[in-house]
Amino acid sequence: MSRVLLAAIMLSAMPMAFSQSSIEVAACKDCQREPLEQKPPKRILIKATCTLTDGTVLGQQLIEVDGSMPADQKRAVAERACQPILDEAAAKCDDLATRIDALKREWRLAVLHSYREHELATQIKKALAAAPAYCKERDSPK
């Protein structure tokens, strides 16, 4: 009796398995008519790595571009997206250099071995230590 029940359950499950595979085959036939390789993607994401000329990475951004664009145009879009980051880094380094130059001018005018001279020297050292690495490399002599 249990064999008959098991056979009945297996036979009832067989039509469902065949019906599911026929749906998958029908969906696959649509894919074969229009292969994905022949269609360029409409929009794609590219990762723009914002770097300085010495190779220091400042940041990365994801940018959505047209998939049919040539590589040089995609590179130009990535460069334009990185420009604000590069400008901000340059401004930060310029501000730091201006501040350190002002402290150095004041340090040179301070009385020798005075508290003010020591205080200014400490501020200069702290400002240089807190500076980003790319600012230090840019100002160092080659």
C-alpha positions in Angstrom: 0.0 0.0 0.0 2.8 2.4 0.8 4.4 1.7 -2.5 1.2 2.6 -4.3 0.9 5.8 -2.4 4.6 6.7 -3.1 4.0 6.0 -6.8 0.9 8.2 -6.9 2.8 11.1 -5.2 5.7 10.8 -7.6 3.4 10.7 -10.6 1.5 13.8 -9.4 4.8 15.7 -9.0 6.0 14.9 -12.5 3.7 17.1 -14.4 4.6 20.1 -12.3 8.3 19.6 -12.9 7.7 19.4 -16.7 5.5 22.5 -16.7 8.1 24.5 -14.9 10.9 23.6 -17.3 8.7 24.5 -20.3 8.3 28.0 -18.8 12.1 28.3 -18.5 12.6 27.2 -22.0 10.1 29.7 -23.3 11.9 32.5 -21.4 15.3 31.3 -22.7 14.0 31.4 -26.3 13.4 35.1 -25.9 17.0 35.6 -24.8 18.3 33.7 -27.8 16.4 35.9 -30.2 18.0 39.1 -28.8 21.4 38.3 -27.3 22.6 40.7 -24.6 26.1 41.0 -26.1 24.7 42.9 -29.1 22.9 45.5 -27.0 25.1 48.1 -25.3 24.0 49.0 -21.8 22.2 52.3 -21.6 23.8 53.6 -18.4 26.8 52.1 -16.6 28.7 53.0 -13.4 32.4 53.7 -13.5 34.7 54.3 -10.6 36.7 57.4 -10.8 39.9 57.3 -8.7 41.0 60.9 -7.9 44.8 61.0 -7.7 47.5 63.6 -7.7 50.3 63.6 -10.2 52.6 61.7 -7.8 50.0 58.9 -7.4 48.5 59.9 -4.1 44.8 58.8 -4.0 42.5 61.5 -2.6 39.2 59.7 -3.1 37.0 57.6 -5.3 33.6 58.3 -6.8 31.0 56.3 -8.7 29.8 58.0 -11.8 26.9 57.0 -14.1 27.7 57.4 -17.8 26.3 56.3 -21.1 27.6 52.8 -21.9 28.1 53.5 -25.6 30.7 56.3 -24.9 34.3 55.7 -26.0 36.9 55.2 -23.3 38.5 58.6 -23.7 35.2 60.3 -23.2 34.5 58.2 -20.1 38.0 59.2 -18.8 37.2 62.9 -19.4 33.9 62.6 -17.5 35.8 61.0 -14.6 38.4 63.8 -14.6 35.7 66.4 -14.5 34.1 64.6 -11.5 37.4 64.5 -9.7 38.2 68.2 -10.3 36.3 69.5 -7.2 38.2 67.0 -5.0 41.5 68.0 -6.5 40.7 71.7 -6.1 39.7 71.3 -2.5 43.0 69.5 -1.8 45.0 72.2 -3.5 43.1 74.9 -1.5 43.8 73.0 1.8 47.5 72.8 1.0 47.6 76.5 0.0 45.9 77.6 3.2 48.3 75.5 5.3 51.3 76.9 3.5 50.0 80.5 4.0 49.4 79.8 7.7 52.8 78.3 8.2 54.5 81.2 6.4 52.7 83.7 8.6 53.8 81.8 11.7 57.4 81.6 10.5 57.4 85.4 9.8 56.1 86.0 13.3 58.6 83.5 14.8 61.6 85.3 13.1 60.4 88.6 14.7 60.0 87.1 18.2 62.6 87.8 20.9 65.2 85.1 21.0 64.6 82.4 23.7 61.3 84.0 24.7 58.1 82.2 25.5 56.5 83.6 22.4 59.2 82.2 20.2 58.8 78.8 21.8 55.0 79.0 21.4 55.3 79.9 17.7 57.8 77.1 17.0 55.4 74.6 18.7 52.5 75.9 16.5 54.5 75.5 13.4 55.5 71.9 14.3 51.9 71.0 15.1 50.6 72.5 11.8 53.2 70.5 9.9 52.4 67.3 11.7 48.7 67.7 11.2 49.1 68.4 7.4 47.9 65.7 5.0 50.7 63.7 3.4 50.1 65.1 -0.1 50.7 68.6 1.2 54.0 67.6 2.8 55.2 65.9 -0.4 54.3 68.8 -2.6 56.2 71.3 -0.5 59.3 69.2 0.0 62.4 69.9 -2.2 63.1 67.3 -4.9 
